[in-house]
């Protein structure tokens, strides 16, 4: 690689002079699934050199049922399908709230909010990060 190539812009990242870039990370999306790895990522945030005041969105994404599962559920009544969906989303929201409480204890000046979604994890996380204009995804 030529020395000048390293300084060339690639993709659609914000310009170095943009307001959000100059101030560093202002909005962080934390994807949380309750796993040991997710808990370790929360603990590591204290060593990440992040500002004292941030907006943090804790997102827990529950996997949507695959088409073959939906086919089996189609035989179930609509209220039963809705009950399962509601239970899964409620469980996801409880996970997000659990992480939210932990982060608020570690970083009392952060503005932390918990949300849940039913989607594929990758699409749910990346979609919400883009929609919310996150500066960092953990």
N, CA, C and O atoms as a MOPAC input file, in Angstrom:
PM7 MOZYME 1SCF
protein

 N      0.84200 1    -1.17000 1     0.00000 1
 C      0.00000 1     0.00000 1     0.00000 1
 C      0.88900 1     1.23500 1     0.00000 1
 O      1.85300 1     1.30900 1     0.76200 1
 N      0.57600 1     2.18100 1    -0.83100 1
 C      1.29600 1     3.44000 1    -0.88900 1
 C      0.97100 1     4.26200 1     0.35400 1
 O     -0.14100 1     4.15100 1     0.87000 1
 N      1.88900 1     5.07800 1     0.85300 1
 C      1.63100 1     5.88500 1     2.05100 1
 C      0.39900 1     6.76700 1     1.93000 1
 O     -0.32000 1     6.94100 1     2.91300 1
 N      0.13300 1     7.32900 1     0.75800 1
 C     -1.02700 1     8.20400 1     0.58700 1
 C     -2.34400 1     7.44600 1     0.57500 1
 O     -3.39200 1     8.02300 1     0.86800 1
 N     -2.30600 1     6.16500 1     0.24000 1
 C     -3.53400 1     5.38500 1     0.17300 1
 C     -4.17900 1     5.22300 1     1.54600 1
 O     -5.40300 1     5.13900 1     1.64400 1
 N     -3.38200 1     5.17800 1     2.59600 1
 C     -3.92700 1     4.99400 1     3.94400 1
 C     -4.79900 1     6.17000 1     4.36200 1
 O     -5.68400 1     6.00700 1     5.20300 1
 N     -4.57000 1     7.34900 1     3.79400 1
 C     -5.32500 1     8.53600 1     4.17400 1
 C     -6.55700 1     8.76300 1     3.30800 1
 O     -7.33400 1     9.67800 1     3.58400 1
 N     -6.75700 1     7.96600 1     2.27800 1
 C     -7.89600 1     8.15300 1     1.40000 1
 C     -9.15700 1     7.62600 1     2.06400 1
 O     -9.12800 1     6.61800 1     2.77000 1
 N    -10.28200 1     8.33200 1     1.82300 1
 C    -11.56200 1     7.91300 1     2.37800 1
 C    -12.05900 1     6.66800 1     1.65700 1
 O    -11.96000 1     6.56000 1     0.43500 1
 N    -12.59000 1     5.73800 1     2.42600 1
 C    -13.18200 1     4.52900 1     1.87900 1
 C    -14.59500 1     4.43700 1     2.42100 1
 O    -14.79900 1     4.57300 1     3.62700 1
 N    -15.56900 1     4.20900 1     1.56400 1
 C    -16.94700 1     4.07100 1     2.02800 1
 C    -17.55900 1     5.41700 1     2.38200 1
 O    -17.11400 1     6.46500 1     1.91200 1
 N    -18.61200 1     5.36600 1     3.23800 1
 C    -19.34400 1     6.57900 1     3.57600 1
 C    -19.20600 1     6.92500 1     5.05700 1
 O    -20.20900 1     7.20000 1     5.71600 1
 N    -18.00300 1     6.91500 1     5.58400 1
 C    -17.78500 1     7.29400 1     6.97100 1
 C    -17.87700 1     8.80300 1     7.08800 1
 O    -17.61900 1     9.51500 1     6.11800 1
 N    -18.24500 1     9.30900 1     8.28000 1
 C    -18.33900 1    10.76600 1     8.45000 1
 C    -16.99000 1    11.43200 1     8.22200 1
 O    -15.94200 1    10.84000 1     8.47800 1
 N    -17.02900 1    12.66300 1     7.74100 1
 C    -15.80100 1    13.43500 1     7.57400 1
 C    -15.18900 1    13.70000 1     8.94400 1
 O    -15.90000 1    13.81000 1     9.94300 1
 N    -13.87800 1    13.79800 1     8.98100 1
 C    -13.17800 1    14.03300 1    10.24100 1
 C    -13.60400 1    15.34300 1    10.88500 1
 O    -13.50700 1    15.48500 1    12.10400 1
 N    -14.06800 1    16.28800 1    10.10600 1
 C    -14.47200 1    17.58300 1    10.64700 1
 C    -15.93200 1    17.65900 1    11.04500 1
 O    -16.37700 1    18.71000 1    11.50600 1
 N    -16.69100 1    16.59300 1    10.88800 1
 C    -18.11200 1    16.66000 1    11.22100 1
 C    -18.30200 1    16.83100 1    12.72500 1
 O    -17.44500 1    16.42600 1    13.51000 1
 N    -19.41100 1    17.42400 1    13.12400 1
 C    -19.67600 1    17.72600 1    14.52700 1
 C    -19.64200 1    16.47400 1    15.39100 1
 O    -19.02200 1    16.47300 1    16.45500 1
 N    -20.29900 1    15.41100 1    14.94900 1
 C    -20.35600 1    14.19800 1    15.75700 1
 C    -18.98600 1    13.56200 1    15.87300 1
 O    -18.65300 1    13.00000 1    16.91600 1
 N    -18.18900 1    13.63900 1    14.82400 1
 C    -16.85800 1    13.03500 1    14.84700 1
 C    -15.92200 1    13.79600 1    15.78400 1
 O    -15.16500 1    13.18100 1    16.53500 1
 N    -15.96600 1    15.12700 1    15.74500 1
 C    -15.06800 1    15.93200 1    16.58000 1
 C    -15.28500 1    15.67200 1    18.05500 1
 O    -14.32200 1    15.63500 1    18.82100 1
 N    -16.52800 1    15.48900 1    18.47000 1
 C    -16.83300 1    15.31200 1    19.88200 1
 C    -16.65700 1    13.88700 1    20.35400 1
 O    -16.85900 1    13.61600 1    21.53700 1
 N    -16.29400 1    12.97600 1    19.49300 1
 C    -16.17700 1    11.57700 1    19.87500 1
 C    -17.54500 1    10.91900 1    19.92800 1
 O    -18.53800 1    11.48300 1    19.46900 1
 N    -17.58500 1     9.73400 1    20.48700 1
 C    -18.83200 1     8.97000 1    20.54900 1
 C    -19.82700 1     9.67000 1    21.46800 1
 O    -19.50400 1     9.99700 1    22.61000 1
 N    -21.01700 1     9.89300 1    20.97200 1
 C    -22.09800 1    10.49500 1    21.74800 1
 C    -23.23700 1     9.50900 1    21.95900 1
 O    -23.95300 1     9.58200 1    22.95800 1
 N    -23.40100 1     8.58900 1    21.01900 1
 C    -24.48200 1     7.60600 1    21.08500 1
 C    -23.89500 1     6.21100 1    20.89200 1
 O    -23.20500 1     5.93400 1    19.91000 1
 N    -24.18600 1     5.35500 1    21.84500 1
 C    -23.69500 1     3.98300 1    21.77300 1
 C    -24.88000 1     3.02900 1    21.81500 1
 O    -25.74400 1     3.13100 1    22.68600 1
 N    -24.91000 1     2.11300 1    20.87600 1
 C    -25.89200 1     1.03800 1    20.89000 1
 C    -25.20100 1    -0.19600 1    21.46200 1
 O    -24.17900 1    -0.64400 1    20.94300 1
 N    -25.76500 1    -0.73400 1    22.52700 1
 C    -25.22600 1    -1.93800 1    23.14500 1
 C    -26.18200 1    -3.07600 1    22.84500 1
 O    -27.31600 1    -3.08000 1    23.32200 1
 N    -25.73000 1    -4.04200 1    22.05700 1
 C    -26.52900 1    -5.22200 1    21.75100 1
 C    -26.28900 1    -6.23400 1    22.86200 1
 O    -25.14500 1    -6.58800 1    23.14600 1
 N    -27.36900 1    -6.70200 1    23.49600 1
 C    -27.22200 1    -7.55600 1    24.66800 1
 C    -28.12400 1    -8.77800 1    24.55200 1
 O    -29.31700 1    -8.66900 1    24.26600 1
 N    -27.51600 1    -9.96100 1    24.78400 1
 C    -28.29500 1   -11.19800 1    24.70600 1
 C    -28.24600 1   -12.02500 1    25.99000 1
 O    -28.74700 1   -13.14900 1    26.02600 1
 N    -27.64700 1   -11.47500 1    27.03600 1
 C    -27.59100 1   -12.17900 1    28.30600 1
 C    -26.47700 1   -13.20500 1    28.41600 1
 O    -26.35500 1   -13.85900 1    29.45200 1
 N    -25.66800 1   -13.36500 1    27.39300 1
 C    -24.59800 1   -14.36200 1    27.39300 1
 C    -23.41400 1   -13.87500 1    28.23000 1
 O    -23.33600 1   -12.69900 1    28.58500 1
 N    -22.49800 1   -14.78800 1    28.53900 1
 C    -21.28000 1   -14.43900 1    29.27300 1
 C    -20.45700 1   -13.42200 1    28.48000 1
 O    -19.86400 1   -12.51400 1    29.06300 1
 N    -20.42000 1   -13.57200 1    27.15900 1
 C    -19.68700 1   -12.61800 1    26.31700 1
 C    -20.28700 1   -11.22300 1    26.37100 1
 O    -19.56200 1   -10.22900 1    26.40200 1
 N    -21.61100 1   -11.15300 1    26.38000 1
 C    -22.28000 1    -9.85500 1    26.47000 1
 C    -22.02200 1    -9.21300 1    27.82700 1
 O    -21.82500 1    -8.00100 1    27.91200 1
 N    -22.02200 1   -10.02400 1    28.89700 1
 C    -21.71600 1    -9.49900 1    30.23200 1
 C    -20.27600 1    -8.99000 1    30.29400 1
 O    -20.01100 1    -7.95500 1    30.90700 1
 N    -19.35500 1    -9.70400 1    29.67100 1
 C    -17.95500 1    -9.27300 1    29.63800 1
 C    -17.81500 1    -7.95100 1    28.87700 1
 O    -17.02700 1    -7.08900 1    29.26700 1
 N    -18.57600 1    -7.79600 1    27.79600 1
 C    -18.52200 1    -6.55000 1    27.02600 1
 C    -19.00700 1    -5.37600 1    27.87600 1
 O    -18.44100 1    -4.28600 1    27.79800 1
 N    -20.04200 1    -5.58200 1    28.68200 1
 C    -20.52300 1    -4.51800 1    29.56900 1
 C    -19.43200 1    -4.13000 1    30.56800 1
 O    -19.18600 1    -2.94600 1    30.80100 1
 N    -18.78300 1    -5.13200 1    31.15100 1
 C    -17.72000 1    -4.86700 1    32.12300 1
 C    -16.55100 1    -4.14000 1    31.47000 1
 O    -15.94200 1    -3.26700 1    32.08900 1
 N    -16.23300 1    -4.48800 1    30.23200 1
 C    -15.10600 1    -3.86200 1    29.52600 1
 C    -15.34700 1    -2.39300 1    29.19300 1
 O    -14.39300 1    -1.65200 1    28.95300 1
 N    -16.60000 1    -1.96500 1    29.17300 1
 C    -16.88900 1    -0.57000 1    28.85400 1
 C    -16.22300 1     0.39900 1    29.84000 1
 O    -15.91800 1     1.53600 1    29.48100 1
 N    -16.00000 1    -0.04400 1    31.06400 1
 C    -15.35800 1     0.83300 1    32.05000 1
 C    -13.90200 1     1.11200 1    31.69300 1
 O    -13.30600 1     2.06100 1    32.20200 1
 N    -13.33300 1     0.29000 1    30.82400 1
 C    -11.93900 1     0.47900 1    30.40300 1
 C    -11.83300 1     1.02600 1    28.97200 1
 O    -10.74400 1     1.06700 1    28.39800 1
 N    -12.95300 1     1.43900 1    28.41200 1
 C    -12.96000 1     1.85900 1    27.00400 1
 C    -12.64700 1     3.33600 1    26.80300 1
 O    -12.53900 1     3.78100 1    25.66000 1
 N    -12.50000 1     4.09600 1    27.85700 1
 C    -12.17200 1     5.51600 1    27.71400 1
 C    -13.31400 1     6.33300 1    27.15400 1
 O    -13.08900 1     7.30900 1    26.43900 1
 N    -14.53800 1     5.94400 1    27.47100 1
 C    -15.71300 1     6.64300 1    26.95500 1
 C    -16.03400 1     7.86900 1    27.81000 1
 O    -15.66500 1     7.92300 1    28.98400 1
 N    -16.71600 1     8.84800 1    27.22700 1
 C    -17.07200 1    10.05900 1    27.97900 1
 C    -18.00500 1     9.74400 1    29.15800 1
 O    -18.65800 1     8.70100 1    29.20200 1
 N    -18.04000 1    10.67500 1    30.09700 1
 C    -18.90000 1    10.51500 1    31.27300 1
 C    -20.38000 1    10.63400 1    30.92900 1
 O    -21.22300 1    10.04800 1    31.60800 1
 N    -20.69900 1    11.38600 1    29.88400 1
 C    -22.09800 1    11.59400 1    29.50900 1
 C    -22.33100 1    11.07600 1    28.09500 1
 O    -21.73500 1    11.56000 1    27.13300 1
 N    -23.20200 1    10.09100 1    27.99100 1
 C    -23.53100 1     9.46800 1    26.70500 1
 C    -25.00500 1     9.10800 1    26.65100 1
 O    -25.66300 1     8.96200 1    27.68100 1
 N    -25.50400 1     8.97100 1    25.45200 1
 C    -26.80300 1     8.35700 1    25.23000 1
 C    -26.51800 1     6.90800 1    24.86400 1
 O    -25.74800 1     6.63000 1    23.94500 1
 N    -27.14200 1     5.99100 1    25.58600 1
 C    -26.90100 1     4.57000 1    25.35100 1
 C    -28.23500 1     3.87100 1    25.14100 1
 O    -29.16000 1     4.00000 1    25.94200 1
 N    -28.30900 1     3.13700 1    24.05400 1
 C    -29.49400 1     2.33800 1    23.76100 1
 C    -29.09300 1     0.87700 1    23.89800 1
 O    -28.24400 1     0.38400 1    23.15400 1
 N    -29.71000 1     0.18500 1    24.85800 1
 C    -29.45400 1    -1.23700 1    25.05000 1
 C    -30.52700 1    -1.99400 1    24.28700 1
 O    -31.71800 1    -1.85100 1    24.56200 1
 N    -30.09700 1    -2.79300 1    23.33600 1
 C    -31.01400 1    -3.50900 1    22.45300 1
 C    -30.85800 1    -5.01100 1    22.62200 1
 O    -29.75300 1    -5.54800 1    22.54500 1
 N    -31.97100 1    -5.67400 1    22.85100 1
 C    -31.98800 1    -7.13400 1    22.87500 1
 C    -32.87100 1    -7.58800 1    21.71600 1
 O    -34.04200 1    -7.21800 1    21.63400 1
 N    -32.30400 1    -8.38200 1    20.83300 1
 C    -33.02400 1    -8.82700 1    19.64000 1
 C    -33.32100 1   -10.31500 1    19.76400 1
 O    -32.41400 1   -11.13000 1    19.92800 1
 N    -34.59500 1   -10.65600 1    19.68300 1
 C    -35.00700 1   -12.06100 1    19.68500 1
 C    -35.16200 1   -12.50700 1    18.23900 1
 O    -35.75300 1   -11.80700 1    17.41800 1
 N    -34.63300 1   -13.65700 1    17.94900 1
 C    -34.68800 1   -14.21900 1    16.59800 1
 C    -36.13900 1   -14.43100 1    16.16900 1
 O    -36.94300 1   -14.98100 1    16.92100 1
 N    -36.46100 1   -13.99500 1    14.96900 1
 C    -37.77800 1   -14.27500 1    14.41400 1
 C    -37.84200 1   -15.74200 1    14.03100 1
 O    -36.83800 1   -16.35300 1    13.66600 1
 N    -39.03300 1   -16.28600 1    14.12000 1
 C    -39.20600 1   -17.69500 1    13.76500 1
 C    -38.89900 1   -17.91600 1    12.29200 1
 O    -39.26800 1   -17.11000 1    11.43800 1
 N    -38.21700 1   -19.01900 1    12.00800 1
 C    -37.91700 1   -19.38400 1    10.62900 1
 C    -39.21000 1   -19.81500 1     9.92600 1
 O    -40.16500 1   -20.22200 1    10.58700 1
 N    -39.24700 1   -19.72800 1     8.58400 1
 C    -40.47000 1   -20.06700 1     7.84700 1
 C    -41.02200 1   -21.45400 1     8.15900 1
 O    -42.23900 1   -21.62600 1     8.23000 1
 N    -40.15200 1   -22.44800 1     8.34800 1
 C    -40.65800 1   -23.79400 1     8.63200 1
 C    -41.33000 1   -23.86800 1    10.00100 1
 O    -42.25500 1   -24.65500 1    10.19900 1
 N    -40.86300 1   -23.04600 1    10.94900 1
 C    -41.49800 1   -22.99900 1    12.26800 1
 C    -42.83400 1   -22.28100 1    12.16400 1
 O    -43.82100 1   -22.70200 1    12.76700 1
 N    -42.86400 1   -21.20300 1    11.40200 1
 C    -44.11100 1   -20.46400 1    11.21200 1
 C    -45.16800 1   -21.36700 1    10.59200 1
 O    -46.34400 1   -21.28400 1    10.94600 1
 N    -44.74900 1   -22.23600 1     9.65800 1
 C    -45.68500 1   -23.17200 1     9.03400 1
 C    -46.33100 1   -24.07700 1    10.06400 1
 O    -47.53200 1   -24.33800 1     9.99200 1
 N    -45.55400 1   -24.55800 1    11.02300 1
 C    -46.10500 1   -25.40000 1    12.09000 1
 C    -47.01200 1   -24.59700 1    13.00300 1
 O    -48.03800 1   -25.09400 1    13.46600 1
 N    -46.62900 1   -23.34700 1    13.26100 1
 C    -47.44600 1   -22.49400 1    14.12500 1
 C    -48.74500 1   -22.07200 1    13.45000 1
 O    -49.70800 1   -21.70200 1    14.12100 1
 N    -48.76600 1   -22.12900 1    12.12300 1
 C    -49.96300 1   -21.71500 1    11.39400 1
 C    -51.16200 1   -22.55700 1    11.78400 1
 O    -52.30600 1   -22.11100 1    11.69200 1
 N    -50.88900 1   -23.78800 1    12.22400 1
 C    -51.98700 1   -24.64100 1    12.67500 1
 C    -52.51900 1   -24.19500 1    14.03100 1
 O    -53.65000 1   -24.51400 1    14.39700 1
 N    -51.69400 1   -23.45200 1    14.77800 1
 C    -52.14000 1   -22.93500 1    16.06600 1
 C    -53.06500 1   -21.74700 1    15.82900 1
 O    -53.07600 1   -21.15900 1    14.74800 1
 N    -53.81700 1   -21.41300 1    16.82300 1
 C    -54.73100 1   -20.27900 1    16.69100 1
 C    -53.94200 1   -18.97700 1    16.65900 1
 O    -52.82100 1   -18.90500 1    17.16300 1
 N    -54.53100 1   -17.96200 1    16.06800 1
 C    -53.89100 1   -16.64800 1    15.99100 1
 C    -53.57000 1   -16.11500 1    17.39700 1
 O    -52.47500 1   -15.59100 1    17.60200 1
 N    -54.48800 1   -16.23100 1    18.37500 1
 C    -54.15200 1   -15.75200 1    19.72500 1
 C    -52.95000 1   -16.49800 1    20.32700 1
 O    -52.15100 1   -15.89800 1    21.04700 1
 N    -52.81800 1   -17.79500 1    20.04000 1
 C    -51.68000 1   -18.55300 1    20.56000 1
 C    -50.38100 1   -18.05700 1    19.93500 1
 O    -49.37200 1   -17.91900 1    20.62500 1
 N    -50.40400 1   -17.79100 1    18.63800 1
 C    -49.21600 1   -17.26300 1    17.96500 1
 C    -48.83700 1   -15.91000 1    18.55200 1
 O    -47.66000 1   -15.63800 1    18.78800 1
 N    -49.83900 1   -15.06200 1    18.78700 1
 C    -49.59000 1   -13.73400 1    19.34500 1
 C    -49.04400 1   -13.84000 1    20.77300 1
 O    -48.18400 1   -13.05400 1    21.17200 1
 N    -49.53700 1   -14.79900 1    21.52800 1
 C    -49.05900 1   -14.99100 1    22.90400 1
 C    -47.57600 1   -15.37600 1    22.92100 1
 O    -46.80500 1   -14.88900 1    23.74800 1
 N    -47.19700 1   -16.25200 1    21.99900 1
 C    -45.78300 1   -16.65700 1    21.90400 1
 C    -44.92800 1   -15.45300 1    21.53200 1
 O    -43.87900 1   -15.22700 1    22.13500 1
 N    -45.36100 1   -14.68900 1    20.55800 1
 C    -44.62800 1   -13.50100 1    20.12300 1
 C    -44.47300 1   -12.50200 1    21.27100 1
 O    -43.39400 1   -11.94900 1    21.48500 1
 N    -45.55600 1   -12.28100 1    21.99900 1
 C    -45.51900 1   -11.34200 1    23.12400 1
 C    -44.56800 1   -11.82200 1    24.21300 1
 O    -43.83700 1   -11.02100 1    24.79400 1
 N    -44.57200 1   -13.12700 1    24.49300 1
 C    -43.69900 1   -13.68700 1    25.52600 1
 C    -42.23000 1   -13.53100 1    25.13900 1
 O    -41.39900 1   -13.18200 1    25.97700 1
 N    -41.91500 1   -13.78700 1    23.88200 1
 C    -40.52400 1   -13.66700 1    23.41300 1
 C    -40.07100 1   -12.21300 1    23.48000 1
 O    -38.95600 1   -11.92400 1    23.91400 1
 N    -40.92600 1   -11.31200 1    23.05600 1
 C    -40.55600 1    -9.89200 1    23.09400 1
 C    -40.41200 1    -9.40600 1    24.53800 1
 O    -39.52300 1    -8.61000 1    24.83800 1
 N    -41.27400 1    -9.87600 1    25.42100 1
 C    -41.19500 1    -9.51300 1    26.83400 1
 C    -39.88400 1   -10.01400 1    27.45300 1
 O    -39.22900 1    -9.29400 1    28.20600 1
 N    -39.51500 1   -11.24200 1    27.12900 1
 C    -38.25800 1   -11.81300 1    27.60500 1
 C    -37.07400 1   -10.97900 1    27.11500 1
 O    -36.15800 1   -10.68400 1    27.88300 1
 N    -37.09400 1   -10.60100 1    25.84300 1
 C    -36.01800 1    -9.77800 1    25.27600 1
 C    -35.94200 1    -8.43500 1    25.98000 1
 O    -34.85100 1    -7.93800 1    26.25800 1
 N    -37.07700 1    -7.85500 1    26.26600 1
 C    -37.08400 1    -6.55100 1    26.92700 1
 C    -36.52800 1    -6.67600 1    28.34600 1
 O    -35.81100 1    -5.78600 1    28.80600 1
 N    -36.84500 1    -7.75800 1    29.03900 1
 C    -36.28600 1    -7.97700 1    30.38100 1
 C    -34.75800 1    -8.08900 1    30.32300 1
 O    -34.06200 1    -7.56900 1    31.19500 1
 N    -34.24500 1    -8.76500 1    29.30000 1
 C    -32.78800 1    -8.84600 1    29.13500 1
 C    -32.18400 1    -7.45700 1    28.95400 1
 O    -31.17700 1    -7.12600 1    29.57900 1
 N    -32.80100 1    -6.64900 1    28.09900 1
 C    -32.29700 1    -5.29600 1    27.84900 1
 C    -32.35700 1    -4.46100 1    29.12600 1
 O    -31.43400 1    -3.69600 1    29.40400 1
 N    -33.42800 1    -4.59800 1    29.90400 1
 C    -33.53900 1    -3.84900 1    31.15700 1
 C    -32.48300 1    -4.28600 1    32.16900 1
 O    -31.96400 1    -3.46800 1    32.92800 1
 N    -32.17000 1    -5.58100 1    32.17200 1
 C    -31.12700 1    -6.11000 1    33.05800 1
 C    -29.78200 1    -5.43400 1    32.74400 1
 O    -29.08300 1    -4.98300 1    33.65200 1
 N    -29.43200 1    -5.37000 1    31.47300 1
 C    -28.18000 1    -4.71900 1    31.06700 1
 C    -28.23500 1    -3.22400 1    31.35500 1
 O    -27.23800 1    -2.62300 1    31.75700 1
 N    -29.39800 1    -2.63400 1    31.14700 1
 C    -29.59500 1    -1.20900 1    31.40300 1
 C    -29.30500 1    -0.89000 1    32.87300 1
 O    -28.59300 1     0.06900 1    33.17200 1
 N    -29.84800 1    -1.68000 1    33.77500 1
 C    -29.62900 1    -1.47800 1    35.21200 1
 C    -28.14900 1    -1.59400 1    35.55600 1
 O    -27.61700 1    -0.80900 1    36.34300 1
 N    -27.50700 1    -2.56200 1    34.96900 1
 C    -26.07900 1    -2.75400 1    35.23000 1
 C    -25.26600 1    -1.54800 1    34.74600 1
 O    -24.37600 1    -1.07300 1    35.45200 1
 N    -25.57500 1    -1.05700 1    33.54200 1
 C    -24.85600 1     0.09800 1    33.00700 1
 C    -25.11800 1     1.35700 1    33.82400 1
 O    -24.20900 1     2.15900 1    34.03500 1
 N    -26.35600 1     1.53600 1    34.28600 1
 C    -26.66900 1     2.71600 1    35.08300 1
 C    -25.91400 1     2.69200 1    36.40500 1
 O    -25.54300 1     3.74400 1    36.92700 1
 N    -25.68200 1     1.49500 1    36.95200 1
 C    -24.88200 1     1.37300 1    38.16500 1
 C    -23.42000 1     1.71100 1    37.91700 1
 O    -22.77400 1     2.33400 1    38.75900 1
 N    -22.89900 1     1.30400 1    36.76900 1
 C    -21.49900 1     1.57000 1    36.42800 1
 C    -21.26500 1     3.01000 1    35.97700 1
 O    -20.22900 1     3.60700 1    36.26800 1
 N    -22.24800 1     3.55600 1    35.26100 1
 C    -22.11600 1     4.88900 1    34.64800 1
 C    -23.35300 1     5.72200 1    34.95700 1
 O    -24.22500 1     5.86200 1    34.10000 1
 N    -23.44600 1     6.27500 1    36.15500 1
 C    -24.66300 1     6.98000 1    36.56600 1
 C    -25.01000 1     8.21000 1    35.72300 1
 O    -26.16500 1     8.63700 1    35.72100 1
 N    -24.05500 1     8.78000 1    35.01700 1
 C    -24.33300 1     9.98000 1    34.20700 1
 C    -24.77300 1     9.64700 1    32.78300 1
 O    -25.14700 1    10.54200 1    32.02600 1
 N    -24.73100 1     8.38500 1    32.42100 1
 C    -25.18900 1     7.99700 1    31.09000 1
 C    -26.70900 1     7.97700 1    31.05900 1
 O    -27.35800 1     7.60500 1    32.03700 1
 N    -27.26400 1     8.37800 1    29.93300 1
 C    -28.70500 1     8.28700 1    29.70100 1
 C    -28.94000 1     6.95100 1    28.99100 1
 O    -28.66500 1     6.82300 1    27.79800 1
 N    -29.44800 1     5.96400 1    29.72400 1
 C    -29.55300 1     4.59600 1    29.21500 1
 C    -31.01700 1     4.20800 1    29.04000 1
 O    -31.84500 1     4.44800 1    29.91900 1
 N    -31.32600 1     3.60300 1    27.88900 1
 C    -32.68700 1     3.16200 1    27.58000 1
 C    -32.64800 1     1.72300 1    27.06600 1
 O    -31.74200 1     1.34200 1    26.32500 1
 N    -33.63500 1     0.93500 1    27.46700 1
 C    -33.73000 1    -0.46300 1    27.03200 1
 C    -34.82300 1    -0.61900 1    25.98100 1
 O    -35.91800 1    -0.07600 1    26.12300 1
 N    -34.51000 1    -1.37000 1    24.92200 1
 C    -35.50100 1    -1.69200 1    23.89300 1
 C    -35.32600 1    -3.14800 1    23.45900 1
 O    -34.26100 1    -3.74300 1    23.61800 1
 N    -36.39500 1    -3.69200 1    22.91100 1
 C    -36.35700 1    -5.06300 1    22.40400 1
 C    -36.88800 1    -5.07000 1    20.98000 1
 O    -37.63900 1    -4.18200 1    20.57700 1
 N    -36.48800 1    -6.08000 1    20.23000 1
 C    -36.95200 1    -6.21400 1    18.84600 1
 C    -37.06200 1    -7.68300 1    18.48500 1
 O    -36.34400 1    -8.52600 1    19.02500 1
 N    -37.96100 1    -7.97800 1    17.57500 1
 C    -38.07300 1    -9.30600 1    16.98600 1
 C    -37.54600 1    -9.21100 1    15.57000 1
 O    -38.16000 1    -8.57400 1    14.71300 1
 N    -36.41000 1    -9.84400 1    15.32200 1
 C    -35.74800 1    -9.74300 1    14.02500 1
 C    -34.59700 1   -10.73800 1    14.03000 1
 O    -34.37300 1   -11.41900 1    15.03100 1
 N    -33.87400 1   -10.83000 1    12.93900 1
 C    -32.62700 1   -11.58500 1    12.99500 1
 C    -31.66200 1   -10.68000 1    13.75500 1
 O    -31.70800 1    -9.46300 1    13.57400 1
 N    -30.79700 1   -11.22800 1    14.59400 1
 C    -29.91200 1   -10.36600 1    15.37500 1
 C    -29.10000 1    -9.38600 1    14.52600 1
 O    -29.05200 1    -8.19700 1    14.84000 1
 N    -28.47100 1    -9.86000 1    13.47200 1
 C    -27.63300 1    -8.97300 1    12.65600 1
 C    -28.45300 1    -7.83200 1    12.05400 1
 O    -28.06600 1    -6.66700 1    12.14900 1
 N    -29.57000 1    -8.16500 1    11.44100 1
 C    -30.40700 1    -7.12500 1    10.81500 1
 C    -30.99200 1    -6.18300 1    11.86000 1
 O    -31.05400 1    -4.97200 1    11.64600 1
 N    -31.41900 1    -6.73500 1    12.98100 1
 C    -31.99800 1    -5.91000 1    14.03400 1
 C    -30.99800 1    -4.92300 1    14.60400 1
 O    -31.31600 1    -3.75000 1    14.79700 1
 N    -29.80000 1    -5.39100 1    14.87100 1
 C    -28.76500 1    -4.53700 1    15.46100 1
 C    -28.30900 1    -3.47700 1    14.46000 1
 O    -28.27800 1    -2.28900 1    14.78000 1
 N    -27.96100 1    -3.90300 1    13.26100 1
 C    -27.47200 1    -2.94500 1    12.26400 1
 C    -28.55300 1    -1.96400 1    11.83900 1
 O    -28.27900 1    -0.78100 1    11.63600 1
 N    -29.77500 1    -2.45100 1    11.70500 1
 C    -30.88200 1    -1.56300 1    11.33700 1
 C    -31.13600 1    -0.50300 1    12.38700 1
 O    -31.29200 1     0.67300 1    12.06000 1
 N    -31.17900 1    -0.91100 1    13.66200 1
 C    -31.42200 1     0.04700 1    14.74000 1
 C    -30.24700 1     1.00900 1    14.87900 1
 O    -30.45100 1     2.19500 1    15.14000 1
 N    -29.02000 1     0.51800 1    14.70800 1
 C    -27.84500 1     1.39400 1    14.79800 1
 C    -27.89700 1     2.48400 1    13.73200 1
 O    -27.59000 1     3.64300 1    14.01100 1
 N    -28.28100 1     2.11800 1    12.52400 1
 C    -28.37800 1     3.10600 1    11.44600 1
 C    -29.53400 1     4.07100 1    11.69600 1
 O    -29.38300 1     5.28200 1    11.53500 1
 N    -30.67000 1     3.54100 1    12.08500 1
 C    -31.86300 1     4.37000 1    12.34000 1
 C    -31.61900 1     5.35700 1    13.47100 1
 O    -32.01900 1     6.51800 1    13.37800 1
 N    -30.97100 1     4.91100 1    14.53100 1
 C    -30.71500 1     5.72600 1    15.72000 1
 C    -29.46200 1     6.57400 1    15.56300 1
 O    -29.18900 1     7.43000 1    16.40500 1
 N    -28.69800 1     6.35300 1    14.50300 1
 C    -27.45500 1     7.06500 1    14.20900 1
 C    -26.42000 1     6.87300 1    15.33300 1
 O    -25.85000 1     7.83300 1    15.85200 1
 N    -26.20600 1     5.61200 1    15.68300 1
 C    -25.21800 1     5.27400 1    16.71400 1
 C    -23.81100 1     5.58400 1    16.22700 1
 O    -23.48100 1     5.37400 1    15.06000 1
 N    -22.99100 1     6.08700 1    17.13900 1
 C    -21.59100 1     6.34800 1    16.83500 1
 C    -20.72800 1     5.11200 1    17.07700 1
 O    -19.63900 1     4.98700 1    16.51700 1
 N    -21.22100 1     4.20700 1    17.91100 1
 C    -20.48000 1     3.00900 1    18.26900 1
 C    -21.47900 1     1.89700 1    18.56900 1
 O    -22.51100 1     2.14000 1    19.19400 1
 N    -21.17800 1     0.69000 1    18.12900 1
 C    -22.00000 1    -0.48000 1    18.44900 1
 C    -21.13500 1    -1.43800 1    19.25000 1
 O    -20.02900 1    -1.78800 1    18.83800 1
 N    -21.65300 1    -1.86000 1    20.40300 1
 C    -20.94500 1    -2.79000 1    21.27900 1
 C    -21.71800 1    -4.09000 1    21.29600 1
 O    -21.31600 1    -5.03900 1    21.97000 1

